Amino acid sequence: MSDSTPDPADLGNIPFFTAPAPATAPAPATPQAPTTAPADTGLRNLGHAAAHLTRAAQRNAPAEAAPTTPAAPIVPTPPSTPERPAPEVTPQTTLDARSDLPWADIAAIRDEVSRELAAVFSESMDITAEQREQTAQDHIVDRVRARVDDQTRRPGEGRWPAPMQTAIRQAVFDQLFRLGRLQPLVDEPDVENIHINGFDDVWISYADGRVVKYQYPIAENDRELEREINLLAARSGEGGRSFTSARPRLHMDLPGGARLAAIAEPVATRPTIVIRIHRLVDVTLDQLVERGTITRQAAAFLRAAVIAGVSVVTSGFPGAGKTTLLRALADCIPAEEKIVTIEMERELYLHKINDRHPRVVSLEAKPGEGERGADGRLPGEITPEDLVYDTLRLDTQRFIVGEVRGPEIYAMMQAMQSGVGSLSTLHAASADDSIDRMSALMLSRGNNTTPVYAYRMIEQNIKIVVQISKIIDPATGKPRRVVTEIAEILPGEEQNNSRPVASQVFRFDRSTGSLITADMPSPRLLEELKFYGFDPANLGV
């Protein structure tokens, strides 16, 4: 596999990935003449491309008032080919229909359209994303029609049926503006994770617990798969992120609220990729109550804690639902408070929920490139700690540090010291284990950090740990995400290095399959929550 970034010329110098939108395009008002130029010559006449751009601009222009006098009928010039309405570019409803396609032809059409768009946009730089996509769809329709016309003229050659033409147009659009051959998998309802171990070994896990092998390859070979993933990173504006043998690890967010983690050769024997799809982006605690994830009493406790400015950490294993729970907790933050989210890879997307979070600044760390300097940092690197430092002068009231897996622990601690009611997520097996996990992350960095110092930082800055797990519901036999523990962090004893204690306020009762009250919170915490509207009756008091 090559260490170099793939040549972008094959897809044109255009921004590929914008905010996901339905890939729909109205059919042209009149049939267009088929393109007769050979496919490998690209666009020879800019006038042809300009016509497409004009059509896109006219489509967005306001309609003129109807004339008072009917215009004389115009006799149309007979078309050079039989008149056929062009189907719209709309996604197919079945995964098979979008997967079993002539991918070599799709790649060729993609390259042709890419060259045409490069010529159009080089002449017209002031163009909106909607116009750019609409112009691309016009070109895609023409190119697909030209191939179908060519198939019709050749005796004995099969002609693409209308449903396949629609699927091909969508596939070309996905290659240009979305996730290529991965897009049908991401669009599949109820898919939670896509596991890829090479171009022909793909597994799909669904929300109901099913794990199904995908029957189609997602590339021609492993090399092409690596190239496409590298292209996703390069074309989605992920500066400093690449996927080569020199940099075989990649973590990035994808359009539409998905997250990608990938390992390339030679670290892995084959390209290994996991795409996690967040279906619940706009979620509230009340919705989690309705889903059976948390009880109403526990939700009231957490809601008061967030409003009161208590720092909360959500803990659990990968895929347990930590990020979804964090979004629900963030929903409790008063709308007038300014929120800054700091993440290694953006996945919270609170800045897109403008109706409830109108004051959100979303920040993402940036990996550097090149050789590490004397300070151990890569040129151009921006760490979560850097972002916390920068936001201290932005009049920030709430810090949310996303998933903490390593050095981000210091950014989380700084945020909890500097803001009001910080929120974070962590990988741990229980609330008590989260204490050891956080202290281990702090000690792993060195800098003369001692266990006593780590424990003191945890006890001073973190007040509540919420543990969430993915269990098998005995009633249905299907997976279900539930909050299994809510604990208050209390000071520990000196003979144990002052290790904090996780005192359970709510614990999971397996006999009932829900949370029940355990120990009472400390008088100080209870009084604070009561001030912000919490009713102690929710604790059985």
N, C-alpha and C positions, 0 to 999 in steps of 0.2 A: 504494500500500500504506500502511496506517495505521501511525503511529509508536507507537500505544498498545498496551498488552498486551491480548489478547482478553479479553472478559468471561468470567470463569470460571463464571458462573451456569448456563451451558447444560450443564455437566457436574457440577454439584453441588459442595458444599464437602467433598470427601472426598479423602484421600491416594490418588493414582492408582497410583503405581509402587512396588511392594515387590519383594523378592527373587523372581526368576522361579521359578515352580513350575508343574507341569503343570496346565493348566486343566481339571480333571476334576470332575464333580459327579455323585453318584449320582442316579439317577432317583427321583422322589418315590414313596413306598411306595404311595400311592393317587392316582388321577387327581384333578386339581384342576379346579374349575369355571372356565371361561374368564372372563377379565376383560371386563366389558361396558361399563365407563366409557369415554368417548371418549378417544383417545390424548392430546389436547392439554389435558386437564384435570388431568393429574398425579395425585397420590395425595390423594384427598379424605378417606379414612378411615384414621387412624393405626392402628386396630385391625387392619386388613388387613396393614399393614407389620409390626406387632408379631408377628403370627402367623408371618411368615417368620423373624423374629429368634428366636422361640421354637423353631421347627423347627431352626434352625442350632445353637442351644444344646443342644437335646435330642440332636442328632446326635453331638455331642462328649461327651455325658454317658455314664458307664458304664452298661451294660445291667443291669437288675434281674434277680435270680434268678427262674427259672421257677417258677410256682406249683405246689404239690404236687397240687392238685385241678384238673383241666381246667376251663377256663371254658366257660360255655354259649355256643354259637355265636351270633353277632350277625348279624342279617340286614341287609345294607347298604342304605342308601337309594339307589335308582336314580339314577345321575348324570344331569345335565341334558343332557349331550351323549354321543355314543357313546364308550365307554371305549377309550382308546388309550394304550399305554405311551409315556412321554416318553423319547426317546433322551438319552444322556448328553452333556454339553458336553465333547467331546473334539476335539482338533485333527484336521483332515483330513490324509490322507497325501499328497495331490498338491497342487502349487502352484496348478494351474488351478482345482481345486475350492474353494480358499480365496480365489481372486481374482475369478472370474466370478460376482459376487453382486449382489443389489439393494441397492446402497450407500445409496440415499436412505432405504429402509425401515430399514436397519441404523442410520443416524444418528438416525432418529426413535425407534426402540426404545431406543437408547443414552440419548437425552435423557429419555425417560419413566422408565427405570430409575434414571437419575442423580437425578431429582427424588424418586423414592421412597426411594432410599438416604439422601438428605440428610435426609428427614423421620425415617427410622428412627434414623440415627446422632445426630441432634440430641437424641433422647430417651435414647439409650444410648451414652454415650461410652466406657465401659470394654468394648471389644470387640477381640478379636485380629484380626490380619490374615487368618488362616484363616477366622474367622467372617465377616469383612467380605466376603471373596470368595465364600464359600458362600452368604451371604444374597443377594449380587448374582446368583449363578447361579440361585437359586430364582426371583427376579424375572424374570430373562431367560427362563427356561423358560416362565413364565406369559405373558409378553408375546408370545413367539413363538407359543405355542399359541393365544392369543386371535386373532392375525392369521390363522393357518391355519383356525381355526373360522369366522372371518368370510369367508375365501375359499371355504370349503365351502358356506356358506349363499347365496352369490351365484352364480346360474346363469351359466354360461359363463366364469367367471373361473378361471384356472389356479391350482391348489393347489400350494404348495411341496412337492416330494417330500422324503421323510425325510432323504436325505443332505444336501440343501440346508438343511433346517431345522437340522441339526447344525452345518453350516458357518456359518450365520447366527448361531447362539448363540455359537459360538467367536469370530466376528468382533466381536460386541457386547462380549464379555468383553475381547477385545484392545483395543478402543477405550477401555474404562474403566480397565484395569489394566496394559496392556502398551504396545505401540508402534503400535496402530491398524492401518492398512492396510500398514504396513511389517513387521509381525510375521511374516506368511507368508514374506517374503523372508529375514528373519533366521533363521527356523526351517529353511529349506531346507538339507539336508545339503551339506557341502563348499563352501558359499559363503564367500568370503573378503572380498570388497568389493562394496558396492552403490553405483553411481555414478548420481546423479540430476541432471539438467539440466532442471528444470521438471517439472510434474506428469505429463507424458505421454512423457518421454524418460528411461527408466530402463534401466541396463545392469547385469548381474550377472557378476562374475568368480569363477570356481571355482578350487579348489586345483589341478586338473589343467591349468590354463592356458586353459580355455574362457572366452570372453566372449560372453554371450548377451543379446540385447535382451528385456526384459520386455514382454510384449504387452498389459499392462493399465495404465491410469492409476492413480496412487496418491492422487489427490485429484480434485475436480471442476474445479479450476483452480489457477493458481499462487498466487493469494491464499489459497485454502484450505490449500494445502501450507505456506505460510509460517505461517499461523495454527496448524496442527497441530504444526509444529516448535517454535514459540514455546510452545505448550501443553506439549510434552514437557519443555522447560526449566523452565517454571513449576511443573508438577505433580510433577516428580521431585526436588523439594527443592534445585534448583540455584539457590541464592540469588545474586542479582547477575547471573544470566545471562538474557539475553533475545535475541530475534531479530526486530528491527524495522529500518526504514530508518534510524532514529537509531543503532542498534547492529547493523549488518549482518553482524557476524562472530560466530560461535558455535562453541565447542569444549566438548564435554561427554562424560562417560561415560554409557552407557545400561545399563539392566538386562540382565543376562545376559552381561556381559563384552564389550560392543561399544563402539566409540568413534565419535562423530559430529563431523564438521567441516562447517560450513555458511557460505555467503556469500549474502546477500540483495541485492535491488535497493536502491539504484541502483548499487552497486559491481559486481554481476553483472547481465547482461541478463535472466537468469531465476534463480530460486532454484537454487543449486548446492550439492549435498550429497554427501558421501562417508561411508558407514558402513563401518568396518572391524571385522570380527568375529574375535575371538581364540578359536580353537578349542582351542589347547593352553595352558591356564592352569596345570594341575597337571602339570608336566613336569620330567624329570630329565636330567642329562647322559647317563646310560646309554640313555635313550630316544632321545636325539638321535644317539647312536652307532648304535643299531639302525636309525634312519631314514637313515643315511648322511650326516648333517649334519656330523659331526666324527669323527675317528679316535679309537680307544681311547687311544692314546698322548697325543694332544693333550688329550683329556678328563681324563686323569690329571694332566697338567701344570696345567690350569686348576683342577681340584678342590683340589690342594695349595695353589695360589696363594690361593684364596678362604679356605681353612681357616687359612692363615698370616697372613691379614689384609692381603694385597696389594690395593691399589686397582686396579680393572679398569674399562675403558670398552669397551662394545660399539659398534661403528661399522658403518654401512652406509646404503644408500639406503632411502627409504620402501618398506615392504612386504618388506624383505629378511629379516626375522625377528629383529630386534634385541631386541624385548621378550620374545619367546619364549626366546631365548638368555639374557637377563638372568634370567628366572625359573628357568631350569635352573642358572645359576650360584648364585642365591640359595638353591637347594635344598641346596647344599653347606655353607651356614652352620650351625654346630652348633646344635642345637635349644634349648640352654639360653641362647643369646645373645639379647638384646633387639634387635629390628630396628625401625627407623622408616623408612617409605617416604614420600617427599615428591614429589608430582606436580602438574602443572598440571591434568590431567584424569586421574582415577583409572583405571588399566588393568592394574596388576600383580596386584592381588587376592591378595597373599600372606596377608592376614589371614583369608582364607577357607580356607586349607590348615592347619587347626588341628593335624592329626596330626603334621606335620613342622615347623611354625612356630607354636608355641603362644604366643610372645611378640612379636606384631607390632602396631605402632601405625601405622595408615594415615592420612596427612594429605593434604589437597588444598587447593591455593591457591584463593583466592576473588577474583574480579574485583569492583571497586567499581562504584558508580553515581554519576552526576552529573558536575559539573565538576571538573577537576583543581585541586588546591590549589597553593600557592606552591612546595611541595616536589615537584610533578609527579605526585602520587599522587591516585587517586580516593578519595572517601569510602568507608570500609568495605573497602578493598582489603587483602588479605593475600597477600604474595608468598612464594615459596619461601625467600627469605632470612630473612623473618620467622619462618618455620616452623623453619628450622635454628636460629635464635637461641633459639626457645622450647624446642626439644627438647634443648638442651645441659644443661638442668637435669632432664631426665627419665631420667638415668642410661642414656643410649643407648650401645650398643656398636657397632651397625652402622647406617650411614646408606645409604639407597638413594634417589638422586635420579633420577626417571624421565627421560623424554626431554628433552634439553637443546637448545633451539632459539634461545635469546636470552639475556636477563638471568639465566636459571636457571644459567648458567655460574658465576656467583659463588656461588650456593648449593651447586653441586657442589664447588667448590674449598673452601668453608668446611667442608662435610661431610667431605671427604677429609682436611682438616687436623685435624678434631675427633674423628673416629671411627676405628674399626679396620676396614680393608678395605671401603671404600665402593665402590658399584657405580653406573654410570650408562650412558645410551645417547646416541649422537650421530650426526648425519647427516654422513657423509664418504665419499669414494671409496676411501680406503685408510688404513692405519695412519699413514703419513707425512703424508697430507693431513689427517688428524684433528688433527695438531699445529697446522697453519695455521688450520684451522677454529676450534679452541678459542681460539687467540690473536686471531683476527679478532673473535670474539664478545666477548672481554674488551676489546679496543680500541674496539669500537663503542659501548661504554657511556661512554667518556670518562673522567672523574674522574682526569685526568692519568696514565692508564695508558700505559706505554711498552712497545714490543716486548720489551725486555730483561726487564722485570718480568713480562710475560705468559709468556715462555718459562721464566723461573725458577719461576713458580708451577706450570706444567705439569710440568716436570722433577722438582720436589720432591714433587708430590702424586699423580702418575699413574705407575704402574709398568708396566702391561700394557694394550695395545689389541688387541681381538679384532675382526677384520673378517669380516663375514658378507655373503653375496651370494645373489641369486636367479639361477640360471643355467638354461640349457636342457640337459638331460641328453642327450648325443648317442646314448646307447643306447636311450632311450625316446622322445625328442623332446618330453618334458614338462618343465615347470619343476621345479627342485629347489633347495632352500636348502642352502648349504654354507658352512662356515667356510673362508675363503680365505687367512687370514693371522693369525698370533699374533706380536705384536712386543713387545719390551721397550723402554721409553723410557729412553734414556741421555743423559747431559749432552752438550751440543754444544760447539763451539769458539767462543772469544771473538771471533774475526774475523767470525763470522757471527751476531753479537748473542746468542751462547750459545744458538742455536736447538737444542732437543733433537733427538736422532736416534732413529728407529724401527728398531731392530735386529731383523730377522726371526728368530724361533725356529722357527716352522713356516711353510711357504709352500705354496701350492696348485700341484700338478703337473697340468697339463691332460692330459698323456698317460695318467695313471692316474686322473684325476678325484678325487683325494684329497690330503690334506695329507702333506707329507714334511718331515723335519727340515732346518733351514737352519743358522743360526749358533747357537753355544752361548750360553746366557744368561750374564749376568755371574756371576763366582764368588760374589759376595755373595747374589744372588738364588737361585742354585743351592743354596748351603748352607742357605738359609732353607727352601727347598722340601723338601730332603732331611730336615730336622729334622721336617717334618710328613708324612713318609711317602712322598715322591716318589722313585721309582727312576730314577736317571740312565740306566738301560738303555733307558728310553722315548725317549731322545734319541740312542741309538746309541752311548753311551759304554761 
